Amino acid sequence: MFLCLLLTTCWSHGANEHKPNIVLIMVDDLGIGDLGCYGNDTIQTPNIDRLARDGVRLTQHISAAPLCSPSRAAFLTGRYPIRSGMVSNNSDRVIQTLGVPGGLPLNETTFAALLKRQGYSTAVIGKWHQGLNCQSRGDHCHHPYNYGFDYFYGMPFTLTNPCWPDPSRDTELAIGHWVWLCVQLVIITMLTLTLGKLTGWVSVPWSLIIALMLFVLLLAWGWLSSYQSALYWDCLLMREHDITEQPMEAVRAGSIMVKEAISFLERNKEGPFLLFFSFLHVHVPLPTTDEFIGTSKHGLYGDNVQEMDSMVGKILGAIDDFGLRNHTLVYFTSDHGGHLEARRGHAQFGGWNGIYKGGKGMGGWEGGIRVPGIIRWPEKIPGGRSIDEPTSLMDIFPTLASVSGGTLPQDRVIDGRDLMPLLQGDVQHSEHEFLFHYCGSYLHAVRWHPRDNARAVWKVHYVTPIFQPPGAGACYESHFCGCSGEEVTIHDPPLLFDLSRDPSESKPLTPDTEPLFKSVIKAAAAALRQHQASIIPVQQQLSQLNKDQIWLRPCCGVFPFCLCDKEEEAPIPH
C-alpha cells in the first residue's frame, strides 16, 4: 500500500510538472495602436513591449465581437457568442446592469472549468461582465464560481462614467449608518406604540402612529431616490460572494487587484494554476492614480495606459520573483478595439487603433476587432518572433486544453484552434481558413485566408455602419455604431478587400481591379452558408433578458441602504 501511495504521489507530481502555469491578461478597450510593440512611439509601455520581445507577437489577432460581454464570452468558451446566446438583435449588446437576469449560460464550458478538471487552481481577478443574478439579488447564478473559477475578486460589472469621480462617496458612507439606525429606531418606536395602543398599555392617537409610518416610508424613499445613479448599483467590488465596496473607490481598485493577483501567485506557486487577470483599465471614465496623472502625451487616456503597463510589470515581476518564469505561459490581449466615440469635446478618451478603420462596437472593420496578442512561454515557445497569420481570442480555449492535457468538449462546436503548432513553428499557416465577424446577432463580414495562398487574407463586408457625421470614421452622435436598420449600409455586391495588401481597408476591390473578385465572393458565401447551418438557435441573453429589475440589484447592507467599504488601502508588494 505504501509503495502504491508513493508511486501514485510521484506520478501525480510528475504529471503536474508537465502542466504549465497560466496567466491570462486582458485589458478593457485597449487599441492595438496604443502599444509600443505595435508601433506607438508616444505612449510608454515598456513592460508589455518587453513581454513582446521575449515572446511571440500575433499581428492578426481577432476578437469574436467588438464589445465586452460577447467578446469575453467567446474568449472564455472558444465559441462564437451567437452559439451561447451572448448576442442581441437590438442596441443593448452588453450586460446593461447588475440588475438583469441575463448572462453566460451555465451549460457553457469555460477554460477555467476545463483546467480545474486537470488539477489547476483557478482565479479571475478584475472585470467579469458575464452577469450575476437570475431570480434574486443573492443567488449569484452567473458568479465566476459557477464557471470553474475557485477564486474571484473584482468587479462583477464594468466601469461606467458614474464610477469616477464621485465626490460624495465618503460623505454618504459616513452618514449611511446613522440614517439606517434612525430608521430602525423609528420602526421600533412605531411598533411599540402600535402594540401598546392595541393592548391598552399606552394611549396615543392613531394619527401619531400613522405619521411615524409615513416618516419611515418617506425617509426610505428619499434615501433610495438620492442615489439612483449606476454608481451605487453597478460600481461595486466583490471578494468571492461578498460585496467589499459599494460604491467602489475606483482609483484604488486597480492597485488592490494587482495585490490580489500577486497573493494568488504566491499561494499557488507550486502550481499548476490559472490566473485570469481582467483589467478595469483602460475603459472610460479612466480612474487613474495621482502617480500617473500627467505622465503621458495623450492626456488622461495615455496616463491610464501607462498605469496599466506598470501594473502588468508588477505581475510579471512577481512571476519572476517566485521562480515561475520558464514554466508559466503568459498571454496578453484586449477584449476588442479602442473606443473612438469616447470623447469630451475635442479631447479623446478612448484608444487608438493604428492604421485600422473603425473601432469598438463595429462588427466588421478591423479597428473594432484586431487586438494585441502576445504569448510568452520560455520553456516551450521560441521568443522574439512575430506571426502574421489570422488568430482569434477563441483560440485560447483549445490552446489551454492542449498544454494542460485536457480534452475539448465533444458535444458542441468549438470555433477556436490550438495555437501551439503555430507558436512552436511546426506549421506556418493558420488553421483558420474562415473567420466570421458579427455585430450583435447580425453577420457583417467574412475573412478568408485560403489554404493554397500563404499571403492573401480576403475580407468580404456585407454590412458596414454609417458613420455620423459622414466621413468622421466613427459614430459620434450615438454611443456606438448600430448593427442594423437605418444605421448601416447593406452592400450588394459586397465590399471586398485584401488585407495583405490593404490592411486599412481603404480601397474596395472590384471585378475590374481584382480578377479573383467573383471567386472570392462565391467562396465566402459558401463558407457563410455552412457556418450558419451549424448555428443552433438559443435564447439571446442580451435581448429580452437584458432588462433591469430592481430586486436583482446586489446590496451589501439592508436594501435600500446599500453602502459599505470593507477594504483598507494597502501598499502593493514589490
C-alpha positions, 0 to 999 in steps of 0.5 A: 500500500505504501509503495502504491501511495508513493508511486501514485504521489510521484506520478501525480507530481510528475504529471503536474510538472508537465502542466504549465502555469497560466496567466491570462491578461486582458485589458478593457478597450485597449487599441492595438495602436496604443502599444509600443510593440505595435508601433506607438512611439508616444505612449510608454509601455515598456513592460508589455513591449518587453513581454513582446520581445521575449515572446511571440507577437500575433499581428492578426489577432481577432476578437469574436465581437467588438464589445465586452460581454460577447467578446469575453464570452467567446474568449472564455468558451472558444465559441462564437457568442451567437452559439451561447446566446451572448448576442442581441438583435437590438442596441443593448449588446452588453450586460446593461446592469447588475440588475438583469437576469441575463448572462453566460449560460451555465451549460457553457464550458469555460477554460477555467472549468476545463483546467480545474478538471486537470488539477489547476487552481483557478482565479479571475481577478478584475472585470467579469461582465458575464452577469450575476443574478437570475431570480434574486439579488443573492443567488449569484447564478452567473458568479465566476464560481459557477464557471470553474473559477475557485477564486474571484475578486473584482468587479462583477460589472464594468466601469461606467462614467458614474464610477469616477469621480464621485465626490460624495462617496465618503460623505454618504458612507459616513452618514449611511449608518446613522440614517439606517439606525434612525430608521430602525429606531423609528420602526421600533418606536412605531411598533411599540406604540402600535402594540401598546395602543392595541393592548391598552398599555399606552394611549396615543392617537392613531394619527401619531402612529400613522405619521411615524409610518409615513416618516419611515416610508418617506425617509426610505424613499428619499434615501433610495431616490438620492442615489439612483445613479449606476454608481451605487448599483453597478460600481461595486467590488466583490471578494468571492460572494461578498460585496467589499465596496459599494460604491467602489473607490475606483482609483484604488481598485486597480492597485488592490487587484494587482495585490490580489493577483500577486497573493494568488501567485504566491499561494499557488506557486507550486502550481499548476494554476490559472490566473485570469487577470481582467483589467478595469483599465483602460475603459472610460471614465479612466480612474487613474492614480495621482502617480500617473496623472500627467505622465503621458502625451495623450492626456488622461487616456495615455496616463491610464495606459501607462498605469496599466503597463506598470501594473502588468510589470508588477505581475510579471515581476512577481512571476519572476520573483517566485521562480515561475518564469520558464514554466508559466505561459503568459498571454496578453490581449484586449477584449476588442478595439479602442473606443473612438466615440469616447470623447469630451469635446475635442479631447479623446478618451478612448484608444487608438487603433493604428492604421485600422478603420473603425473601432469598438462596437463595429462588427466588421472593420478591423479597428473594432476587432484586431487586438494585441496578442502576445504569448510568452512561454520560455520553456516551450515557445521560441521568443522574439518572433512575430506571426502574421497569420489570422488568430482569434481570442477563441483560440485560447480555449483549445490552446489551454486544453492542449498544454494542460492535457485536457480534452475539448468538449465533444458535444458542441462546436468549438470555433477556436484552434490550438495555437501551439503548432503555430507558436512552436513553428511546426506549421506556418499557416493558420488553421483558420481558413474562415473567420466570421465577424458579427455585430450583435446577432447580425453577420457583417463580414467574412475573412478568408485566408485560403489554404493554397495562398500563404499571403492573401487574407480576403475580407468580404463586408456585407454590412458596414455602419454609417458613420455620423457625421459622414466621413468622421470614421466613427459614430459620434452622435450615438454611443456606438455604431448600430448593427442594423436598420437605418444605421448601416449600409447593406452592400450588394455586391459586397465590399471586398478587400485584401488585407495583405495588401490593404490592411486599412481597408481603404480601397474596395476591390472590384471585378475590374481591379481584382480578377479573383473578385467573383471567386472570392465572393462565391467562396465566402458565401459558401463558407457563410452558408455552412457556418450558419447551418451549424448555428443552433438557435438559443435564447439571446441573453442580451435581448429580452433578458437584458432588462433591469429589475430592481430586486436583482440589484446586489446590496451589501447592507439592508436594501435600500441602504446599500453602502459599505467599504470593507477594504483598507488601502494597502501598499502593493508588494514589490 
